[in-house]
Amino acid sequence: MVNSLRELIEEPEIVGADDPEERFISSGVSWYSYEALLIKLQENSHYRVTYLDGILEIVSPSIRHENLKKRLAILLERYLYKKRIKFKPMGSSTIRKQLKQAGAEPDECYSIGNPKSIPDLAIEVNITSGSINKLEIYRRLGVVEVWFWENNRLKLYHKREDIPSEFLETNGYEQVSLSEILPELNISLLEECALISDDILAIDEFEQAI
């Protein structure tokens, strides 16, 4: 059993003294140890745990990270409600498949249309760079679309067939400018409003524009 986080992690990467984001990384971790750690952390939603082929990454997000991911979620859900699009919010649910040796806890994820065990959309807010290939994890898990928030912009990836030759560098995903599961969503507007620090103002601006 895993007795403490320190049994699995190396020295953390800490970014920003005023608003730190800690990232713990370890290799050679068994699937059993990964699942045992998830059980130990199930009452602590602050950590995000990612696993791929024995590499384990634990992130303790910063306040800035949490504010951004929550604002993106609020705006996106407002859009879905306003457009009467059926969806199921899945938050930061743990998604994992032992046979694929992959597991992730997205910042936010959604089933679009009917509820599913694997979300159609996963959103990751990247304040610091990680060491695990998130696209490869989501490919193995079968997530159709992945959005990364990086440098105040969204990068959208839509899953094609499993690693066709033209998308080897992006693990079977194609980077797209518009969402294919939400094709009418104005991504530039979503980006602009997500950067408004006043949540009420951000919502007002977004709803007026859509």
Short mmCIF file of the C-alpha atoms (twelve columns), coordinates in Angstrom:
data_MODEL
# 
_entry.id   MODEL 
# 
loop_
_atom_site.group_PDB 
_atom_site.id 
_atom_site.type_symbol 
_atom_site.label_atom_id 
_atom_site.label_alt_id 
_atom_site.label_comp_id 
_atom_site.label_asym_id 
_atom_site.label_seq_id 
_atom_site.Cartn_x 
_atom_site.Cartn_y 
_atom_site.Cartn_z 
_atom_site.pdbx_PDB_model_num 
ATOM 1   C CA . MET A 1   0.000   0.000  0.000   1 
ATOM 2   C CA . VAL A 2   0.987   3.612  -0.469  1 
ATOM 3   C CA . ASN A 3   1.705   5.078  2.976   1 
ATOM 4   C CA . SER A 4   2.384   8.654  1.912   1 
ATOM 5   C CA . LEU A 5   2.762   10.843 -1.153  1 
ATOM 6   C CA . ARG A 6   6.495   11.005 -0.499  1 
ATOM 7   C CA . GLU A 7   6.813   7.291  -1.267  1 
ATOM 8   C CA . LEU A 8   5.836   7.992  -4.850  1 
ATOM 9   C CA . ILE A 9   7.078   11.486 -5.603  1 
ATOM 10  C CA . GLU A 10  10.394  13.112 -6.260  1 
ATOM 11  C CA . GLU A 11  11.206  16.722 -5.429  1 
ATOM 12  C CA . PRO A 12  8.282   18.969 -6.349  1 
ATOM 13  C CA . GLU A 13  8.455   21.719 -8.942  1 
ATOM 14  C CA . ILE A 14  7.078   24.857 -7.249  1 
ATOM 15  C CA . VAL A 15  6.151   27.873 -9.364  1 
ATOM 16  C CA . GLY A 16  5.328   31.337 -8.022  1 
ATOM 17  C CA . ALA A 17  6.084   32.128 -4.380  1 
ATOM 18  C CA . ASP A 18  2.853   34.078 -3.873  1 
ATOM 19  C CA . ASP A 19  0.609   31.563 -5.602  1 
ATOM 20  C CA . PRO A 20  2.514   28.273 -5.832  1 
ATOM 21  C CA . GLU A 21  1.647   25.373 -8.071  1 
ATOM 22  C CA . GLU A 22  3.361   22.167 -7.017  1 
ATOM 23  C CA . ARG A 23  4.028   19.297 -9.391  1 
ATOM 24  C CA . PHE A 24  5.243   15.900 -8.155  1 
ATOM 25  C CA . ILE A 25  6.577   13.313 -10.613 1 
ATOM 26  C CA . SER A 26  7.695   9.714  -10.216 1 
ATOM 27  C CA . SER A 27  8.413   6.825  -12.599 1 
ATOM 28  C CA . GLY A 28  8.181   3.069  -12.200 1 
ATOM 29  C CA . VAL A 29  4.863   3.290  -10.358 1 
ATOM 30  C CA . SER A 30  2.636   0.210  -10.603 1 
ATOM 31  C CA . TRP A 31  -1.044  0.389  -11.471 1 
ATOM 32  C CA . TYR A 32  -1.787  -1.009 -8.010  1 
ATOM 33  C CA . SER A 33  0.106   1.861  -6.354  1 
ATOM 34  C CA . TYR A 34  -1.644  4.376  -8.588  1 
ATOM 35  C CA . GLU A 35  -5.084  3.062  -7.600  1 
ATOM 36  C CA . ALA A 36  -4.079  2.924  -3.937  1 
ATOM 37  C CA . LEU A 37  -3.056  6.575  -4.116  1 
ATOM 38  C CA . LEU A 38  -6.392  7.505  -5.694  1 
ATOM 39  C CA . ILE A 39  -8.155  5.869  -2.743  1 
ATOM 40  C CA . LYS A 40  -6.021  7.816  -0.259  1 
ATOM 41  C CA . LEU A 41  -6.768  11.086 -2.052  1 
ATOM 42  C CA . GLN A 42  -10.457 10.525 -2.726  1 
ATOM 43  C CA . GLU A 43  -11.444 12.886 0.104   1 
ATOM 44  C CA . ASN A 44  -9.006  15.544 -1.104  1 
ATOM 45  C CA . SER A 45  -10.178 17.046 -4.387  1 
ATOM 46  C CA . HIS A 46  -7.332  19.564 -4.435  1 
ATOM 47  C CA . TYR A 47  -4.847  17.234 -6.137  1 
ATOM 48  C CA . ARG A 48  -4.933  16.185 -9.814  1 
ATOM 49  C CA . VAL A 49  -3.396  12.775 -10.486 1 
ATOM 50  C CA . THR A 50  -2.256  11.593 -13.920 1 
ATOM 51  C CA . TYR A 51  -0.821  8.203  -14.873 1 
ATOM 52  C CA . LEU A 52  0.736   6.832  -18.054 1 
ATOM 53  C CA . ASP A 53  2.815   3.651  -18.412 1 
ATOM 54  C CA . GLY A 54  4.240   3.800  -14.891 1 
ATOM 55  C CA . ILE A 55  4.817   7.556  -14.787 1 
ATOM 56  C CA . LEU A 56  2.799   9.291  -12.093 1 
ATOM 57  C CA . GLU A 57  2.227   13.031 -11.868 1 
ATOM 58  C CA . ILE A 58  0.462   14.806 -8.992  1 
ATOM 59  C CA . VAL A 59  -0.368  18.492 -9.294  1 
ATOM 60  C CA . SER A 60  -1.453  20.798 -6.506  1 
ATOM 61  C CA . PRO A 61  -3.030  23.630 -8.533  1 
ATOM 62  C CA . SER A 62  -2.552  27.302 -7.785  1 
ATOM 63  C CA . ILE A 63  -5.392  29.692 -7.016  1 
ATOM 64  C CA . ARG A 64  -4.888  31.280 -10.447 1 
ATOM 65  C CA . HIS A 65  -5.284  27.858 -12.039 1 
ATOM 66  C CA . GLU A 66  -8.486  27.129 -10.127 1 
ATOM 67  C CA . ASN A 67  -9.962  30.549 -10.941 1 
ATOM 68  C CA . LEU A 68  -9.318  30.092 -14.663 1 
ATOM 69  C CA . LYS A 69  -10.684 26.564 -14.850 1 
ATOM 70  C CA . LYS A 70  -13.803 27.532 -12.926 1 
ATOM 71  C CA . ARG A 71  -14.442 30.582 -15.102 1 
ATOM 72  C CA . LEU A 72  -14.051 28.529 -18.268 1 
ATOM 73  C CA . ALA A 73  -16.498 25.978 -16.869 1 
ATOM 74  C CA . ILE A 74  -19.062 28.613 -15.891 1 
ATOM 75  C CA . LEU A 75  -18.932 30.282 -19.305 1 
ATOM 76  C CA . LEU A 76  -19.101 27.006 -21.212 1 
ATOM 77  C CA . GLU A 77  -22.037 25.775 -19.146 1 
ATOM 78  C CA . ARG A 78  -23.863 29.077 -19.649 1 
ATOM 79  C CA . TYR A 79  -23.432 28.575 -23.375 1 
ATOM 80  C CA . LEU A 80  -24.743 25.011 -23.235 1 
ATOM 81  C CA . TYR A 81  -27.783 26.041 -21.193 1 
ATOM 82  C CA . LYS A 82  -28.546 29.015 -23.440 1 
ATOM 83  C CA . LYS A 83  -28.259 26.919 -26.609 1 
ATOM 84  C CA . ARG A 84  -30.333 24.112 -25.036 1 
ATOM 85  C CA . ILE A 85  -27.576 21.567 -25.619 1 
ATOM 86  C CA . LYS A 86  -27.908 18.491 -23.432 1 
ATOM 87  C CA . PHE A 87  -24.788 17.807 -21.407 1 
ATOM 88  C CA . LYS A 88  -23.533 16.122 -18.270 1 
ATOM 89  C CA . PRO A 89  -20.814 17.913 -16.275 1 
ATOM 90  C CA . MET A 90  -18.275 15.440 -14.929 1 
ATOM 91  C CA . GLY A 91  -15.945 17.886 -13.184 1 
ATOM 92  C CA . SER A 92  -12.542 16.446 -12.339 1 
ATOM 93  C CA . SER A 93  -13.719 12.837 -12.300 1 
ATOM 94  C CA . THR A 94  -10.991 10.206 -12.460 1 
ATOM 95  C CA . ILE A 95  -11.008 8.492  -15.848 1 
ATOM 96  C CA . ARG A 96  -8.825  5.397  -16.111 1 
ATOM 97  C CA . LYS A 97  -8.377  2.153  -17.997 1 
ATOM 98  C CA . GLN A 98  -6.020  -0.456 -16.583 1 
ATOM 99  C CA . LEU A 99  -5.609  -2.290 -19.891 1 
ATOM 100 C CA . LYS A 100 -4.506  0.998  -21.468 1 
ATOM 101 C CA . GLN A 101 -2.258  1.863  -18.495 1 
ATOM 102 C CA . ALA A 102 -3.644  5.408  -18.534 1 
ATOM 103 C CA . GLY A 103 -5.569  7.592  -16.131 1 
ATOM 104 C CA . ALA A 104 -6.349  11.284 -15.767 1 
ATOM 105 C CA . GLU A 105 -8.332  13.813 -13.785 1 
ATOM 106 C CA . PRO A 106 -9.159  16.672 -16.171 1 
ATOM 107 C CA . ASP A 107 -9.733  20.134 -14.759 1 
ATOM 108 C CA . GLU A 108 -13.230 19.916 -16.243 1 
ATOM 109 C CA . CYS A 109 -14.906 17.364 -18.494 1 
ATOM 110 C CA . TYR A 110 -18.305 16.865 -20.092 1 
ATOM 111 C CA . SER A 111 -20.501 14.371 -21.844 1 
ATOM 112 C CA . ILE A 112 -22.330 16.125 -24.664 1 
ATOM 113 C CA . GLY A 113 -25.763 14.679 -25.417 1 
ATOM 114 C CA . ASN A 114 -26.415 11.443 -23.569 1 
ATOM 115 C CA . PRO A 115 -24.410 10.713 -20.373 1 
ATOM 116 C CA . LYS A 116 -21.339 8.508  -20.901 1 
ATOM 117 C CA . SER A 117 -18.700 6.952  -18.686 1 
ATOM 118 C CA . ILE A 118 -15.967 8.555  -20.806 1 
ATOM 119 C CA . PRO A 119 -16.430 12.291 -21.465 1 
ATOM 120 C CA . ASP A 120 -16.617 13.735 -24.958 1 
ATOM 121 C CA . LEU A 121 -14.690 16.845 -23.895 1 
ATOM 122 C CA . ALA A 122 -11.805 17.284 -21.451 1 
ATOM 123 C CA . ILE A 123 -10.389 20.677 -20.484 1 
ATOM 124 C CA . GLU A 124 -6.899  21.162 -19.062 1 
ATOM 125 C CA . VAL A 125 -5.592  24.482 -17.718 1 
ATOM 126 C CA . ASN A 126 -1.808  24.466 -18.003 1 
ATOM 127 C CA . ILE A 127 -0.125  27.089 -15.826 1 
ATOM 128 C CA . THR A 128 3.122   25.110 -15.662 1 
ATOM 129 C CA . SER A 129 4.398   22.519 -18.093 1 
ATOM 130 C CA . GLY A 130 3.904   18.854 -17.306 1 
ATOM 131 C CA . SER A 131 6.025   15.840 -18.127 1 
ATOM 132 C CA . ILE A 132 3.236   13.450 -19.155 1 
ATOM 133 C CA . ASN A 133 1.785   13.345 -22.663 1 
ATOM 134 C CA . LYS A 134 -1.849  14.217 -21.920 1 
ATOM 135 C CA . LEU A 135 -2.988  13.711 -25.514 1 
ATOM 136 C CA . GLU A 136 -1.710  10.146 -25.453 1 
ATOM 137 C CA . ILE A 137 -3.618  9.513  -22.240 1 
ATOM 138 C CA . TYR A 138 -6.842  10.922 -23.645 1 
ATOM 139 C CA . ARG A 139 -6.377  8.957  -26.874 1 
ATOM 140 C CA . ARG A 140 -6.135  5.725  -24.914 1 
ATOM 141 C CA . LEU A 141 -9.161  6.682  -22.843 1 
ATOM 142 C CA . GLY A 142 -11.204 7.549  -25.940 1 
ATOM 143 C CA . VAL A 143 -11.910 11.226 -25.252 1 
ATOM 144 C CA . VAL A 144 -13.118 12.834 -28.484 1 
ATOM 145 C CA . GLU A 145 -11.981 16.401 -27.902 1 
ATOM 146 C CA . VAL A 146 -9.368  17.970 -25.610 1 
ATOM 147 C CA . TRP A 147 -8.920  21.665 -24.910 1 
ATOM 148 C CA . PHE A 148 -5.700  23.014 -23.389 1 
ATOM 149 C CA . TRP A 149 -5.571  26.499 -21.897 1 
ATOM 150 C CA . GLU A 150 -1.993  27.731 -22.442 1 
ATOM 151 C CA . ASN A 151 -0.590  31.266 -22.512 1 
ATOM 152 C CA . ASN A 152 -4.070  32.787 -22.239 1 
ATOM 153 C CA . ARG A 153 -5.374  30.886 -25.257 1 
ATOM 154 C CA . LEU A 154 -7.207  27.652 -25.932 1 
ATOM 155 C CA . LYS A 155 -5.656  24.938 -28.079 1 
ATOM 156 C CA . LEU A 156 -8.302  22.529 -29.355 1 
ATOM 157 C CA . TYR A 157 -7.607  18.949 -30.432 1 
ATOM 158 C CA . HIS A 158 -10.136 16.595 -32.022 1 
ATOM 159 C CA . LYS A 159 -9.525  12.843 -32.083 1 
ATOM 160 C CA . ARG A 160 -9.219  11.209 -35.465 1 
ATOM 161 C CA . GLU A 161 -8.652  7.502  -35.976 1 
ATOM 162 C CA . ASP A 162 -6.132  5.972  -33.597 1 
ATOM 163 C CA . ILE A 163 -2.817  7.521  -34.566 1 
ATOM 164 C CA . PRO A 164 -3.170  7.822  -38.337 1 
ATOM 165 C CA . SER A 165 0.156   8.626  -39.959 1 
ATOM 166 C CA . GLU A 166 -0.643  12.299 -40.539 1 
ATOM 167 C CA . PHE A 167 -1.297  12.898 -36.807 1 
ATOM 168 C CA . LEU A 168 1.545   10.931 -35.233 1 
ATOM 169 C CA . GLU A 169 3.040   14.008 -33.557 1 
ATOM 170 C CA . THR A 170 -0.268  14.822 -31.875 1 
ATOM 171 C CA . ASN A 171 -1.133  11.249 -30.874 1 
ATOM 172 C CA . GLY A 172 -4.019  10.824 -33.272 1 
ATOM 173 C CA . TYR A 173 -5.545  14.236 -32.601 1 
ATOM 174 C CA . GLU A 174 -5.821  17.092 -35.066 1 
ATOM 175 C CA . GLN A 175 -5.421  20.636 -33.795 1 
ATOM 176 C CA . VAL A 176 -8.508  22.567 -34.868 1 
ATOM 177 C CA . SER A 177 -9.559  26.210 -34.661 1 
ATOM 178 C CA . LEU A 178 -13.206 25.440 -33.867 1 
ATOM 179 C CA . SER A 179 -14.736 22.726 -31.717 1 
ATOM 180 C CA . GLU A 180 -16.274 19.940 -33.771 1 
ATOM 181 C CA . ILE A 181 -18.592 18.851 -30.965 1 
ATOM 182 C CA . LEU A 182 -19.701 22.474 -30.335 1 
ATOM 183 C CA . PRO A 183 -19.209 23.987 -33.808 1 
ATOM 184 C CA . GLU A 184 -21.172 27.210 -33.153 1 
ATOM 185 C CA . LEU A 185 -19.194 28.157 -30.047 1 
ATOM 186 C CA . ASN A 186 -17.098 31.303 -30.540 1 
ATOM 187 C CA . ILE A 187 -13.728 30.213 -29.135 1 
ATOM 188 C CA . SER A 188 -12.186 33.713 -29.348 1 
ATOM 189 C CA . LEU A 189 -15.066 35.113 -27.315 1 
ATOM 190 C CA . LEU A 190 -14.678 32.360 -24.734 1 
ATOM 191 C CA . GLU A 191 -10.951 33.141 -24.431 1 
ATOM 192 C CA . GLU A 192 -11.550 36.879 -24.048 1 
ATOM 193 C CA . CYS A 193 -14.214 36.472 -21.389 1 
ATOM 194 C CA . ALA A 194 -12.205 33.865 -19.475 1 
ATOM 195 C CA . LEU A 195 -9.520  36.537 -18.991 1 
ATOM 196 C CA . ILE A 196 -11.942 38.952 -17.275 1 
ATOM 197 C CA . SER A 197 -11.141 38.595 -13.583 1 
ATOM 198 C CA . ASP A 198 -14.581 39.788 -12.438 1 
ATOM 199 C CA . ASP A 199 -16.749 36.678 -12.842 1 
ATOM 200 C CA . ILE A 200 -20.034 38.588 -13.034 1 
ATOM 201 C CA . LEU A 201 -18.670 40.925 -15.688 1 
ATOM 202 C CA . ALA A 202 -17.201 37.961 -17.596 1 
ATOM 203 C CA . ILE A 203 -20.587 36.206 -17.612 1 
ATOM 204 C CA . ASP A 204 -22.440 39.373 -18.619 1 
ATOM 205 C CA . GLU A 205 -20.067 40.075 -21.512 1 
ATOM 206 C CA . PHE A 206 -20.210 36.487 -22.693 1 
ATOM 207 C CA . GLU A 207 -23.993 36.143 -22.537 1 
ATOM 208 C CA . GLN A 208 -24.564 39.440 -24.317 1 
ATOM 209 C CA . ALA A 209 -22.302 38.323 -27.172 1 
ATOM 210 C CA . ILE A 210 -23.897 34.895 -27.631 1 
# 
